[in-house]
Amino acid sequence: MNTQSLPGADRIAIKTGTIVIANNEAINLLRDAGVPDHQLFPVQGGERIPLFTRKTWDEARADPSLFAPGLPNAPKRPFDKLAALSVNVWPSLHCFMPANHPEVIDTATVYTGAASPYTCTLDITIGMKYGLFQLGELMPPEKLTPGHRSFLEYISDRKRNVMSHSDGGQLMFNFVIGDKALLWSAHLGGYDGILKNLQPKPDVAIMAIAGRANLNGKPFDGSTAEFAAMKVGWLGNSSQVIWCLHDETCIPPWRIHIEAATKAVEENGKTKVLAVEFARSIDLNI
């Protein structure tokens, strides 16, 4: 998990008892929100973690001999051989926002250059803290849309609504299920060395498609569509790709036009982009 995925995560974790794997910023905020320590796994990239079904967890709690040995006060987990799947965590990068902050982003738009030779994700954290989170002070009241007001209302109660202005460190999660893999990359960015060498190559890739791409910490010169196609190629041309982070939002950019990215990715002849709908299950090739 990254910090942008925080809203509601504390309530889900407390209600269901699920384990949260996240960067340290998210972990600290969830702990402060009341999520028990044994449910919190802080990671920063490079970790390999076995995952277990609820049935296996319940059986281990009923029969502690199914728990692997560990330090007396450390969180317990079942023996590795009982894992249903695993997740490999990798460092990743947050996308950049186009300088003109458009109301709609088209994945065909080509971006070049940078405002500064030092443009980096630190600008994202500063922009969120002093820009996004202060829209109520920066924008005239008559310019605020219902979406703006809803967002400002949410972040005004930080005790009830867990949120962070800090990037916190982006992560990718490669879920390994038998001889198949599914990658979740929650932002349009990454390090080419990691993407090229990642193993196993994902059969399915869930990839963010919003913003201007961030390659190796610098703004990518080219379009979102071009970067997406290149990223899929580095990942071994996954048979299925699912876009994320392109839903209609309460603050601009309101939406993402994904058509160019879909076309660019599918031109390799091996990848198909799956269209998904809210609250509708789909079958994946894994």
Order of alpha helices (4+ residues) and beta strands (2+ residues): alpha-beta-alpha-beta-beta-alpha-beta-beta-beta-alpha-alpha-alpha-beta-beta-beta-alpha-beta-beta-beta-beta-alpha-beta-beta-alpha-beta
